[in-house]
């Protein structure tokens, strides 16, 4: 008499099918969650969720000055000013686009001649004032000033480092690409965006994805 219990082949077959279906469902669920997590649901887009757009006024994000337009006199080379874009609603009112963290900005003012390529110089103000998206392209943390090297930027999460005088190119750590530059101009005494980010911000994998999204934004809110 064998000491091993003989298994019913029908039960074994059913068990295999159930496990396989369960595994497939789990994989499908993970794939769906991943897709939804990385997608930008334009059909739910509101002015508060929109990225910086042409015509948006750049305003302070600091709670003590929240919503005040950023002035040239507020800016310096050794301390970034964190800001949000402020746009218009369909009825002509104003709205601060602060519901998507990817829209947060970092602005600097450097002495003339210090900002060089690969910065898009025609997207700065007089080659002195420059604006970037302020979410690290590695894991999405807010980037801040480099305390040891004023004028450079450091991500506190994984030590990514950027040079805002050179297009915010990566000069250390794990970020895969530079922070995206926002084209700006001076309109009266206000700093105003003249378009979308010039390269892929955090949350987008490819240039084509970002371009497709901005076209959908223009269609939805333009």
Secondary structure, 3 states (H helix, E strand, C coil): CCCCCCCCHHHHHHHHHHHHHHHHHHHHHHHHHHHHHHCCCHHHCCCCCCCCCCCCEEEECCHHHCCCECCHHHCCCCCCEEEEEEEECCCCCEEECCCCHHHCEEEEECCCCCCCCCCCHHHCECCCEEEEECECCCCCCEEEECCCCCCCEEECCCCCEEEHHHCCEEEECCCCCCCCEEEEEEECCEEEEEEEECCCCCCCCCHHHHHHHHHHHHHHHC
